Amino acid sequence: MTCMPTVFVENGYRFFFYSNEGHPREPMHVHVMKGGAEAKFWVSPAVELARSHGFSARDL
């Protein structure tokens, strides 16, 4: 079973990560969800949007 530890919640946005994602393992990143929208951001070496579904450009 894959765990999804929540890092924090702010204004309805939930920031979380999967503890065992990808094969081979993906670089450090965080997922963000609000309502039905989800985005994935690479964390290192710089914060960068990996993908997004349902968020407006303004929200991102």
KANORLIN-V91898 format. One record per backbone hydrogen bond with DSSP energy under -1.0 kcal/mol. NH is the residue of the N-H (numbers start at 1). CO is the residue of the C=O. E is the energy in kcal/mol with one decimal. If there is no record, write none. Layout:
NH CO E
NH CO E
This chain:
7 15 -3.1
8 15 -1.2
10 13 -2.3
13 10 -2.6
14 33 -3.0
15 8 -2.7
16 31 -2.5
17 5 -1.8
19 3 -1.8
26 21 -1.6
30 41 -2.3
31 16 -3.4
32 39 -2.6
33 14 -2.2
34 37 -1.8
37 34 -2.3
38 53 -2.4
39 32 -2.3
40 51 -2.6
41 30 -2.8
42 48 -2.9
43 28 -2.5
48 42 -1.8
50 40 -3.3
51 40 -1.5
53 38 -2.7
60 56 -2.1
